[in-house]
Amino acid sequence: MAETKLHKLYIQFLEYLEVERNRSKLTLRNYDHYLRRFVDFCAEQGVTDPKDIELDTVRSYRLFLNRLTDNHALKVITQNYHLIALRSFLKYLAKRDVKALAAEKIELPKTPSRTVEFLEVEDVERLIAATDMEENKIVAARDKAILQFLFSTGLRISELVTLKKDSLNLKKGEFTVRGKGDKLRLVFLSKPATQSLVTYLDMREDNSKALFIRHDEKESVDKQIKSMTKTVAGLTARSVQRIIKKYAKWAGIVKKITPHTLRHSFATDLLTNGADLRAVQELLGHASISTTQIYTHLTNRRLRDIYESFHNSKKR
Protein backbone atom coordinates (compact mmCIF):
# COMPACT_ATOMS: atom_id res chain seq x y z
CA MET A 1 0.00 0.00 0.00
CA ALA A 2 1.44 3.37 -1.10
CA GLU A 3 2.35 5.84 1.63
CA THR A 4 -0.22 8.65 1.81
CA LYS A 5 -0.09 12.15 3.30
CA LEU A 6 -2.23 10.90 6.16
CA HIS A 7 0.22 8.07 6.79
CA LYS A 8 3.22 10.44 6.87
CA LEU A 9 1.47 12.73 9.37
CA TYR A 10 0.57 9.81 11.61
CA ILE A 11 4.23 8.76 11.68
CA GLN A 12 5.22 12.34 12.53
CA PHE A 13 2.64 12.32 15.33
CA LEU A 14 4.22 9.20 16.84
CA GLU A 15 7.65 10.89 16.65
CA TYR A 16 6.14 13.93 18.38
CA LEU A 17 4.81 11.73 21.19
CA GLU A 18 8.20 10.05 21.56
CA VAL A 19 10.46 13.11 21.47
CA GLU A 20 8.42 16.09 22.64
CA ARG A 21 5.91 14.39 24.94
CA ASN A 22 8.30 11.68 26.19
CA ARG A 23 5.61 9.00 26.08
CA SER A 24 6.49 5.47 27.17
CA LYS A 25 7.25 2.68 24.69
CA LEU A 26 3.99 0.98 25.61
CA THR A 27 1.98 4.15 24.89
CA LEU A 28 3.75 4.57 21.56
CA ARG A 29 3.07 0.96 20.63
CA ASN A 30 -0.63 1.31 21.47
CA TYR A 31 -1.04 4.58 19.55
CA ASP A 32 0.78 3.06 16.60
CA HIS A 33 -1.60 0.09 16.63
CA TYR A 34 -4.78 2.19 16.93
CA LEU A 35 -3.83 4.87 14.39
CA ARG A 36 -2.36 2.51 11.82
CA ARG A 37 -5.72 0.75 11.78
CA PHE A 38 -7.47 4.08 11.14
CA VAL A 39 -5.02 5.19 8.44
CA ASP A 40 -5.29 1.84 6.64
CA PHE A 41 -9.10 2.04 6.86
CA CYS A 42 -9.04 5.55 5.36
CA ALA A 43 -6.76 4.42 2.53
CA GLU A 44 -9.24 1.68 1.63
CA GLN A 45 -12.00 4.33 1.59
CA GLY A 46 -9.93 6.57 -0.71
CA VAL A 47 -9.23 9.10 2.09
CA THR A 48 -5.53 9.96 1.89
CA ASP A 49 -5.49 13.59 3.08
CA PRO A 50 -6.54 14.85 6.58
CA LYS A 51 -8.80 17.49 5.01
CA ASP A 52 -10.91 14.69 3.53
CA ILE A 53 -11.70 13.16 6.93
CA GLU A 54 -15.37 13.85 7.65
CA LEU A 55 -17.84 12.77 10.32
CA ASP A 56 -19.17 10.17 7.88
CA THR A 57 -15.63 8.76 7.65
CA VAL A 58 -15.49 8.42 11.44
CA ARG A 59 -18.98 6.90 11.57
CA SER A 60 -17.96 4.29 9.01
CA TYR A 61 -14.78 3.62 10.96
CA ARG A 62 -16.74 3.14 14.19
CA LEU A 63 -19.03 0.70 12.42
CA PHE A 64 -15.95 -1.11 11.12
CA LEU A 65 -14.54 -1.36 14.66
CA ASN A 66 -17.84 -2.58 16.07
CA ARG A 67 -17.98 -5.37 13.49
CA LEU A 68 -14.29 -6.22 13.64
CA THR A 69 -13.66 -9.71 14.95
CA ASP A 70 -10.39 -11.42 15.75
CA ASN A 71 -11.73 -14.58 17.43
CA HIS A 72 -14.00 -12.20 19.40
CA ALA A 73 -15.54 -8.77 18.91
CA LEU A 74 -13.77 -5.64 20.11
CA LYS A 75 -15.03 -4.49 23.50
CA VAL A 76 -16.58 -1.02 23.70
CA ILE A 77 -13.71 0.17 25.88
CA THR A 78 -11.20 -1.03 23.26
CA GLN A 79 -13.14 0.80 20.55
CA ASN A 80 -12.90 3.89 22.76
CA TYR A 81 -9.12 3.56 22.90
CA HIS A 82 -9.06 3.74 19.10
CA LEU A 83 -11.18 6.91 19.14
CA ILE A 84 -9.14 8.53 21.93
CA ALA A 85 -5.98 7.98 19.87
CA LEU A 86 -7.72 9.44 16.82
CA ARG A 87 -8.81 12.53 18.76
CA SER A 88 -5.25 13.06 20.01
CA PHE A 89 -4.00 12.81 16.44
CA LEU A 90 -6.55 15.35 15.21
CA LYS A 91 -5.61 17.76 18.03
CA TYR A 92 -1.98 17.43 16.95
CA LEU A 93 -2.93 18.26 13.36
CA ALA A 94 -4.87 21.34 14.53
CA LYS A 95 -1.84 22.49 16.50
CA ARG A 96 0.21 22.24 13.30
CA ASP A 97 -2.47 24.14 11.35
CA VAL A 98 -3.17 21.10 9.19
CA LYS A 99 -6.75 21.20 7.98
CA ALA A 100 -8.72 18.24 9.34
CA LEU A 101 -11.87 17.31 11.24
CA ALA A 102 -12.10 18.96 14.67
CA ALA A 103 -11.32 16.46 17.44
CA GLU A 104 -14.21 17.79 19.54
CA LYS A 105 -16.72 16.51 17.00
CA ILE A 106 -15.87 12.90 17.83
CA GLU A 107 -17.93 11.69 20.79
CA LEU A 108 -17.01 8.61 22.76
CA PRO A 109 -19.69 5.96 23.34
CA LYS A 110 -20.69 5.23 26.90
CA THR A 111 -18.97 2.21 28.34
CA PRO A 112 -20.65 -0.22 30.73
CA SER A 113 -19.55 -0.03 34.37
CA ARG A 114 -16.44 -2.06 35.01
CA THR A 115 -16.72 -5.19 37.09
CA VAL A 116 -13.82 -6.00 39.36
CA GLU A 117 -12.73 -9.55 40.13
CA PHE A 118 -10.89 -9.86 43.44
CA LEU A 119 -10.05 -12.49 46.02
CA GLU A 120 -11.08 -12.54 49.65
CA VAL A 121 -8.12 -12.59 52.04
CA GLU A 122 -8.82 -16.26 52.81
CA ASP A 123 -8.51 -17.13 49.11
CA VAL A 124 -5.26 -15.19 48.84
CA GLU A 125 -3.90 -17.18 51.79
CA ARG A 126 -4.94 -20.44 50.11
CA LEU A 127 -3.25 -19.34 46.89
CA ILE A 128 0.01 -18.55 48.70
CA ALA A 129 -0.16 -21.76 50.75
CA ALA A 130 -0.42 -23.78 47.52
CA THR A 131 3.26 -22.98 46.82
CA ASP A 132 4.14 -25.50 49.56
CA MET A 133 2.97 -28.20 47.13
CA GLU A 134 5.79 -27.31 44.70
CA GLU A 135 8.62 -29.87 45.07
CA ASN A 136 11.37 -27.67 43.64
CA LYS A 137 12.39 -25.62 46.67
CA ILE A 138 13.80 -22.58 44.90
CA VAL A 139 10.79 -22.43 42.55
CA ALA A 140 8.45 -22.69 45.52
CA ALA A 141 10.32 -19.90 47.33
CA ARG A 142 10.25 -17.68 44.24
CA ASP A 143 6.57 -18.24 43.56
CA LYS A 144 5.59 -17.63 47.19
CA ALA A 145 7.55 -14.38 47.10
CA ILE A 146 5.84 -13.34 43.85
CA LEU A 147 2.33 -13.97 45.17
CA GLN A 148 2.95 -12.20 48.47
CA PHE A 149 4.73 -9.41 46.64
CA LEU A 150 1.78 -8.76 44.32
CA PHE A 151 -0.79 -8.80 47.13
CA SER A 152 1.42 -6.66 49.36
CA THR A 153 2.16 -3.96 46.78
CA GLY A 154 -0.65 -3.97 44.21
CA LEU A 155 1.94 -3.71 41.44
CA ARG A 156 1.01 -4.04 37.81
CA ILE A 157 2.54 -7.08 36.16
CA SER A 158 4.57 -4.81 33.84
CA GLU A 159 6.05 -3.12 36.93
CA LEU A 160 6.84 -6.41 38.67
CA VAL A 161 8.81 -8.02 35.84
CA THR A 162 11.07 -4.98 35.38
CA LEU A 163 12.18 -4.84 39.03
CA LYS A 164 15.87 -5.29 39.87
CA LYS A 165 17.29 -6.63 43.12
CA ASP A 166 19.08 -3.39 43.91
CA SER A 167 15.91 -1.29 43.47
CA LEU A 168 14.45 -2.51 46.78
CA ASN A 169 15.22 -1.40 50.30
CA LEU A 170 14.36 -4.52 52.26
CA LYS A 171 15.38 -3.02 55.61
CA LYS A 172 12.80 -0.25 55.24
CA GLY A 173 10.36 -2.44 53.33
CA GLU A 174 9.85 0.10 50.57
CA PHE A 175 10.98 1.04 47.08
CA THR A 176 10.17 3.34 44.20
CA VAL A 177 8.59 2.05 41.01
CA ARG A 178 8.15 3.72 37.64
CA GLY A 179 4.57 3.11 36.53
CA LYS A 180 2.22 4.22 33.77
CA GLY A 181 3.03 7.55 32.16
CA ASP A 182 6.62 7.14 33.40
CA LYS A 183 5.48 8.34 36.85
CA LEU A 184 7.36 7.40 40.01
CA ARG A 185 5.55 6.29 43.14
CA LEU A 186 6.49 4.92 46.54
CA VAL A 187 5.57 1.28 47.22
CA PHE A 188 5.59 -0.55 50.55
CA LEU A 189 6.26 -4.21 51.35
CA SER A 190 4.50 -6.12 54.13
CA LYS A 191 6.63 -8.09 56.60
CA PRO A 192 5.49 -11.49 55.23
CA ALA A 193 6.32 -10.39 51.67
CA THR A 194 9.71 -9.05 52.76
CA GLN A 195 10.54 -12.28 54.60
CA SER A 196 9.52 -14.44 51.63
CA LEU A 197 11.64 -12.32 49.33
CA VAL A 198 14.67 -12.53 51.64
CA THR A 199 14.28 -16.31 51.82
CA TYR A 200 14.15 -16.56 48.02
CA LEU A 201 17.09 -14.23 47.39
CA ASP A 202 19.22 -16.05 49.99
CA MET A 203 18.74 -19.25 48.01
CA ARG A 204 20.04 -17.67 44.80
CA GLU A 205 23.73 -17.71 43.93
CA ASP A 206 23.46 -16.20 40.47
CA ASN A 207 24.62 -12.80 39.26
CA SER A 208 21.35 -11.80 37.59
CA LYS A 209 20.13 -8.30 38.43
CA ALA A 210 16.50 -9.30 37.93
CA LEU A 211 14.42 -9.69 41.08
CA PHE A 212 12.61 -12.79 39.80
CA ILE A 213 14.22 -15.18 37.33
CA ARG A 214 13.48 -18.49 35.64
CA HIS A 215 14.50 -21.71 37.37
CA ASP A 216 14.35 -24.88 35.32
CA GLU A 217 12.06 -27.19 37.25
CA LYS A 218 13.61 -30.23 35.54
CA GLU A 219 17.09 -29.50 36.95
CA SER A 220 18.27 -30.01 40.49
CA VAL A 221 18.86 -26.89 42.58
CA ASP A 222 22.63 -27.52 42.60
CA LYS A 223 22.73 -27.80 38.82
CA GLN A 224 20.67 -24.62 38.45
CA ILE A 225 23.05 -22.67 40.68
CA LYS A 226 26.09 -23.90 38.76
CA SER A 227 24.58 -22.92 35.42
CA MET A 228 23.40 -19.47 36.50
CA THR A 229 25.21 -16.42 35.16
CA LYS A 230 24.54 -12.70 35.04
CA THR A 231 22.85 -13.30 31.68
CA VAL A 232 19.89 -15.07 33.33
CA ALA A 233 16.82 -13.19 32.18
CA GLY A 234 14.00 -12.06 34.42
CA LEU A 235 10.56 -13.62 34.24
CA THR A 236 8.16 -12.41 31.58
CA ALA A 237 4.61 -11.26 32.25
CA ARG A 238 3.36 -14.42 30.58
CA SER A 239 5.47 -16.57 32.91
CA VAL A 240 3.99 -14.88 35.98
CA GLN A 241 0.48 -15.39 34.59
CA ARG A 242 1.18 -19.12 34.21
CA ILE A 243 2.55 -19.30 37.75
CA ILE A 244 -0.59 -17.74 39.22
CA LYS A 245 -2.84 -19.95 37.12
CA LYS A 246 -1.00 -23.05 38.36
CA TYR A 247 -1.40 -22.25 42.05
CA ALA A 248 -5.01 -21.16 41.63
CA LYS A 249 -5.71 -24.63 40.23
CA TRP A 250 -3.78 -26.30 43.04
CA ALA A 251 -5.62 -24.20 45.64
CA GLY A 252 -8.99 -25.20 44.18
CA ILE A 253 -9.93 -21.63 43.28
CA VAL A 254 -12.44 -21.83 40.44
CA LYS A 255 -12.63 -18.19 39.34
CA LYS A 256 -10.18 -16.95 36.72
CA ILE A 257 -7.19 -15.32 38.42
CA THR A 258 -4.60 -13.06 36.80
CA PRO A 259 -1.85 -10.84 38.23
CA HIS A 260 -4.33 -7.96 38.02
CA THR A 261 -6.74 -9.92 40.26
CA LEU A 262 -4.17 -9.61 43.05
CA ARG A 263 -3.88 -5.88 42.34
CA HIS A 264 -7.67 -5.62 42.69
CA SER A 265 -7.48 -7.70 45.87
CA PHE A 266 -4.83 -5.35 47.31
CA ALA A 267 -7.01 -2.29 46.67
CA THR A 268 -10.17 -3.97 47.94
CA ASP A 269 -8.46 -5.11 51.13
CA LEU A 270 -7.20 -1.58 51.86
CA LEU A 271 -10.60 0.04 51.31
CA THR A 272 -12.47 -2.64 53.23
CA ASN A 273 -10.26 -1.95 56.23
CA GLY A 274 -10.96 1.78 56.09
CA ALA A 275 -8.17 3.19 53.94
CA ASP A 276 -8.73 6.63 52.39
CA LEU A 277 -9.60 6.54 48.67
CA ARG A 278 -6.97 9.18 47.84
CA ALA A 279 -4.28 7.15 49.59
CA VAL A 280 -5.28 4.03 47.66
CA GLN A 281 -5.15 6.07 44.45
CA GLU A 282 -1.51 6.98 45.19
CA LEU A 283 -0.57 3.45 46.18
CA LEU A 284 -2.02 2.07 42.94
CA GLY A 285 -0.50 4.83 40.81
CA HIS A 286 -3.84 5.87 39.28
CA ALA A 287 -3.71 9.20 37.46
CA SER A 288 -7.39 9.86 38.20
CA ILE A 289 -9.44 9.22 41.33
CA SER A 290 -12.29 8.06 39.08
CA THR A 291 -10.25 4.97 38.21
CA THR A 292 -9.89 4.09 41.89
CA GLN A 293 -13.60 4.59 42.50
CA ILE A 294 -14.43 1.33 40.71
CA TYR A 295 -13.65 -0.40 44.02
CA THR A 296 -15.86 1.65 46.33
CA HIS A 297 -19.16 -0.11 45.62
CA LEU A 298 -17.53 -3.38 46.65
CA THR A 299 -15.98 -2.15 49.88
CA ASN A 300 -18.24 0.45 51.45
CA ARG A 301 -18.90 -1.01 54.89
CA ARG A 302 -20.53 2.19 56.04
CA LEU A 303 -23.46 1.57 53.70
CA ARG A 304 -24.02 -1.87 55.21
CA ASP A 305 -23.82 -0.43 58.75
CA ILE A 306 -26.40 2.22 57.86
CA TYR A 307 -28.63 -0.39 56.23
CA GLU A 308 -28.49 -2.72 59.22
CA SER A 309 -29.02 0.13 61.70
CA PHE A 310 -31.96 1.81 60.04
CA HIS A 311 -33.75 -0.55 57.66
CA ASN A 312 -36.95 -1.81 59.23
CA SER A 313 -35.57 -0.79 62.64
CA LYS A 314 -39.06 -0.38 64.18
CA LYS A 315 -39.86 -4.06 63.72
CA ARG A 316 -36.61 -5.00 65.44
C-alpha positions as semicolon CSV with decimal commas, in nm:
position;residue;x (nm);y (nm);z (nm)
1;M;0,000;0,000;0,000
2;A;0,144;0,337;-0,110
3;E;0,235;0,584;0,163
4;T;-0,022;0,865;0,181
5;K;-0,009;1,215;0,330
6;L;-0,223;1,090;0,616
7;H;0,022;0,807;0,679
8;K;0,322;1,044;0,687
9;L;0,147;1,273;0,937
10;Y;0,057;0,981;1,161
11;I;0,423;0,876;1,168
12;Q;0,522;1,234;1,253
13;F;0,264;1,232;1,533
14;L;0,422;0,920;1,684
15;E;0,765;1,089;1,665
16;Y;0,614;1,393;1,838
17;L;0,481;1,173;2,119
18;E;0,820;1,005;2,156
19;V;1,046;1,311;2,147
20;E;0,842;1,609;2,264
21;R;0,591;1,439;2,494
22;N;0,830;1,168;2,619
23;R;0,561;0,900;2,608
24;S;0,649;0,547;2,717
25;K;0,725;0,268;2,469
26;L;0,399;0,098;2,561
27;T;0,198;0,415;2,489
28;L;0,375;0,457;2,156
29;R;0,307;0,096;2,063
30;N;-0,063;0,131;2,147
31;Y;-0,104;0,458;1,955
32;D;0,078;0,306;1,660
33;H;-0,160;0,009;1,663
34;Y;-0,478;0,219;1,693
35;L;-0,383;0,487;1,439
36;R;-0,236;0,251;1,182
37;R;-0,572;0,075;1,178
38;F;-0,747;0,408;1,114
39;V;-0,502;0,519;0,844
40;D;-0,529;0,184;0,664
41;F;-0,910;0,204;0,686
42;C;-0,904;0,555;0,536
43;A;-0,676;0,442;0,253
44;E;-0,924;0,168;0,163
45;Q;-1,200;0,433;0,159
46;G;-0,993;0,657;-0,071
47;V;-0,923;0,910;0,209
48;T;-0,553;0,996;0,189
49;D;-0,549;1,359;0,308
50;P;-0,654;1,485;0,658
51;K;-0,880;1,749;0,501
52;D;-1,091;1,469;0,353
53;I;-1,170;1,316;0,693
54;E;-1,537;1,385;0,765
55;L;-1,784;1,277;1,032
56;D;-1,917;1,017;0,788
57;T;-1,563;0,876;0,765
58;V;-1,549;0,842;1,144
59;R;-1,898;0,690;1,157
60;S;-1,796;0,429;0,901
61;Y;-1,478;0,362;1,096
62;R;-1,674;0,314;1,419
63;L;-1,903;0,070;1,242
64;F;-1,595;-0,111;1,112
65;L;-1,454;-0,136;1,466
66;N;-1,784;-0,258;1,607
67;R;-1,798;-0,537;1,349
68;L;-1,429;-0,622;1,364
69;T;-1,366;-0,971;1,495
70;D;-1,039;-1,142;1,575
71;N;-1,173;-1,458;1,743
72;H;-1,400;-1,220;1,940
73;A;-1,554;-0,877;1,891
74;L;-1,377;-0,564;2,011
75;K;-1,503;-0,449;2,350
76;V;-1,658;-0,102;2,370
77;I;-1,371;0,017;2,588
78;T;-1,120;-0,103;2,326
79;Q;-1,314;0,080;2,055
80;N;-1,290;0,389;2,276
81;Y;-0,912;0,356;2,290
82;H;-0,906;0,374;1,910
83;L;-1,118;0,691;1,914
84;I;-0,914;0,853;2,193
85;A;-0,598;0,798;1,987
86;L;-0,772;0,944;1,682
87;R;-0,881;1,253;1,876
88;S;-0,525;1,306;2,001
89;F;-0,400;1,281;1,644
90;L;-0,655;1,535;1,521
91;K;-0,561;1,776;1,803
92;Y;-0,198;1,743;1,695
93;L;-0,293;1,826;1,336
94;A;-0,487;2,134;1,453
95;K;-0,184;2,249;1,650
96;R;0,021;2,224;1,330
97;D;-0,247;2,414;1,135
98;V;-0,317;2,110;0,919
99;K;-0,675;2,120;0,798
100;A;-0,872;1,824;0,934
101;L;-1,187;1,731;1,124
102;A;-1,210;1,896;1,467
103;A;-1,132;1,646;1,744
104;E;-1,421;1,779;1,954
105;K;-1,672;1,651;1,700
106;I;-1,587;1,290;1,783
107;E;-1,793;1,169;2,079
108;L;-1,701;0,861;2,276
109;P;-1,969;0,596;2,334
110;K;-2,069;0,523;2,690
111;T;-1,897;0,221;2,834
112;P;-2,065;-0,022;3,073
113;S;-1,955;-0,003;3,437
114;R;-1,644;-0,206;3,501
115;T;-1,672;-0,519;3,709
116;V;-1,382;-0,600;3,936
117;E;-1,273;-0,955;4,013
118;F;-1,089;-0,986;4,344
119;L;-1,005;-1,249;4,602
120;E;-1,108;-1,254;4,965
121;V;-0,812;-1,259;5,204
122;E;-0,882;-1,626;5,281
123;D;-0,851;-1,713;4,911
124;V;-0,526;-1,519;4,884
125;E;-0,390;-1,718;5,179
126;R;-0,494;-2,044;5,011
127;L;-0,325;-1,934;4,689
128;I;0,001;-1,855;4,870
129;A;-0,016;-2,176;5,075
130;A;-0,042;-2,378;4,752
131;T;0,326;-2,298;4,682
132;D;0,414;-2,550;4,956
133;M;0,297;-2,820;4,713
134;E;0,579;-2,731;4,470
135;E;0,862;-2,987;4,507
136;N;1,137;-2,767;4,364
137;K;1,239;-2,562;4,667
138;I;1,380;-2,258;4,490
139;V;1,079;-2,243;4,255
140;A;0,845;-2,269;4,552
141;A;1,032;-1,990;4,733
142;R;1,025;-1,768;4,424
143;D;0,657;-1,824;4,356
144;K;0,559;-1,763;4,719
145;A;0,755;-1,438;4,710
146;I;0,584;-1,334;4,385
147;L;0,233;-1,397;4,517
148;Q;0,295;-1,220;4,847
149;F;0,473;-0,941;4,664
150;L;0,178;-0,876;4,432
151;F;-0,079;-0,880;4,713
152;S;0,142;-0,666;4,936
153;T;0,216;-0,396;4,678
154;G;-0,065;-0,397;4,421
155;L;0,194;-0,371;4,144
156;R;0,101;-0,404;3,781
157;I;0,254;-0,708;3,616
158;S;0,457;-0,481;3,384
159;E;0,605;-0,312;3,693
160;L;0,684;-0,641;3,867
161;V;0,881;-0,802;3,584
162;T;1,107;-0,498;3,538
163;L;1,218;-0,484;3,903
164;K;1,587;-0,529;3,987
165;K;1,729;-0,663;4,312
166;D;1,908;-0,339;4,391
167;S;1,591;-0,129;4,347
168;L;1,445;-0,251;4,678
169;N;1,522;-0,140;5,030
170;L;1,436;-0,452;5,226
171;K;1,538;-0,302;5,561
172;K;1,280;-0,025;5,524
173;G;1,036;-0,244;5,333
174;E;0,985;0,010;5,057
175;F;1,098;0,104;4,708
176;T;1,017;0,334;4,420
177;V;0,859;0,205;4,101
178;R;0,815;0,372;3,764
179;G;0,457;0,311;3,653
180;K;0,222;0,422;3,377
181;G;0,303;0,755;3,216
182;D;0,662;0,714;3,340
183;K;0,548;0,834;3,685
184;L;0,736;0,740;4,001
185;R;0,555;0,629;4,314
186;L;0,649;0,492;4,654
187;V;0,557;0,128;4,722
188;F;0,559;-0,055;5,055
189;L;0,626;-0,421;5,135
190;S;0,450;-0,612;5,413
191;K;0,663;-0,809;5,660
192;P;0,549;-1,149;5,523
193;A;0,632;-1,039;5,167
194;T;0,971;-0,905;5,276
195;Q;1,054;-1,228;5,460
196;S;0,952;-1,444;5,163
197;L;1,164;-1,232;4,933
198;V;1,467;-1,253;5,164
199;T;1,428;-1,631;5,182
200;Y;1,415;-1,656;4,802
201;L;1,709;-1,423;4,739
202;D;1,922;-1,605;4,999
203;M;1,874;-1,925;4,801
204;R;2,004;-1,767;4,480
205;E;2,373;-1,771;4,393
206;D;2,346;-1,620;4,047
207;N;2,462;-1,280;3,926
208;S;2,135;-1,180;3,759
209;K;2,013;-0,830;3,843
210;A;1,650;-0,930;3,793
211;L;1,442;-0,969;4,108
212;F;1,261;-1,279;3,980
213;I;1,422;-1,518;3,733
214;R;1,348;-1,849;3,564
215;H;1,450;-2,171;3,737
216;D;1,435;-2,488;3,532
217;E;1,206;-2,719;3,725
218;K;1,361;-3,023;3,554
219;E;1,709;-2,950;3,695
220;S;1,827;-3,001;4,049
221;V;1,886;-2,689;4,258
222;D;2,263;-2,752;4,260
223;K;2,273;-2,780;3,882
224;Q;2,067;-2,462;3,845
225;I;2,305;-2,267;4,068
226;K;2,609;-2,390;3,876
227;S;2,458;-2,292;3,542
228;M;2,340;-1,947;3,650
229;T;2,521;-1,642;3,516
230;K;2,454;-1,270;3,504
231;T;2,285;-1,330;3,168
232;V;1,989;-1,507;3,333
233;A;1,682;-1,319;3,218
234;G;1,400;-1,206;3,442
235;L;1,056;-1,362;3,424
236;T;0,816;-1,241;3,158
237;A;0,461;-1,126;3,225
238;R;0,336;-1,442;3,058
239;S;0,547;-1,657;3,291
240;V;0,399;-1,488;3,598
241;Q;0,048;-1,539;3,459
242;R;0,118;-1,912;3,421
243;I;0,255;-1,930;3,775
244;I;-0,059;-1,774;3,922
245;K;-0,284;-1,995;3,712
246;K;-0,100;-2,305;3,836
247;Y;-0,140;-2,225;4,205
248;A;-0,501;-2,116;4,163
249;K;-0,571;-2,463;4,023
250;W;-0,378;-2,630;4,304
251;A;-0,562;-2,420;4,564
252;G;-0,899;-2,520;4,418
253;I;-0,993;-2,163;4,328
254;V;-1,244;-2,183;4,044
255;K;-1,263;-1,819;3,934
256;K;-1,018;-1,695;3,672
257;I;-0,719;-1,532;3,842
258;T;-0,460;-1,306;3,680
259;P;-0,185;-1,084;3,823
260;H;-0,433;-0,796;3,802
261;T;-0,674;-0,992;4,026
262;L;-0,417;-0,961;4,305
263;R;-0,388;-0,588;4,234
264;H;-0,767;-0,562;4,269
265;S;-0,748;-0,770;4,587
266;F;-0,483;-0,535;4,731
267;A;-0,701;-0,229;4,667
268;T;-1,017;-0,397;4,794
269;D;-0,846;-0,511;5,113
270;L;-0,720;-0,158;5,186
271;L;-1,060;0,004;5,131
272;T;-1,247;-0,264;5,323
273;N;-1,026;-0,195;5,623
274;G;-1,096;0,178;5,609
275;A;-0,817;0,319;5,394
276;D;-0,873;0,663;5,239
277;L;-0,960;0,654;4,867
278;R;-0,697;0,918;4,784
279;A;-0,428;0,715;4,959
280;V;-0,528;0,403;4,766
281;Q;-0,515;0,607;4,445
282;E;-0,151;0,698;4,519
283;L;-0,057;0,345;4,618
284;L;-0,202;0,207;4,294
285;G;-0,050;0,483;4,081
286;H;-0,384;0,587;3,928
287;A;-0,371;0,920;3,746
288;S;-0,739;0,986;3,820
289;I;-0,944;0,922;4,133
290;S;-1,229;0,806;3,908
291;T;-1,025;0,497;3,821
292;T;-0,989;0,409;4,189
293;Q;-1,360;0,459;4,250
294;I;-1,443;0,133;4,071
295;Y;-1,365;-0,040;4,402
296;T;-1,586;0,165;4,633
297;H;-1,916;-0,011;4,562
298;L;-1,753;-0,338;4,665
299;T;-1,598;-0,215;4,988
300;N;-1,824;0,045;5,145
301;R;-1,890;-0,101;5,489
302;R;-2,053;0,219;5,604
303;L;-2,346;0,157;5,370
304;R;-2,402;-0,187;5,521
305;D;-2,382;-0,043;5,875
306;I;-2,640;0,222;5,786
307;Y;-2,863;-0,039;5,623
308;E;-2,849;-0,272;5,922
309;S;-2,902;0,013;6,170
310;F;-3,196;0,181;6,004
311;H;-3,375;-0,055;5,766
312;N;-3,695;-0,181;5,923
313;S;-3,557;-0,079;6,264
314;K;-3,906;-0,038;6,418
315;K;-3,986;-0,406;6,372
316;R;-3,661;-0,500;6,544
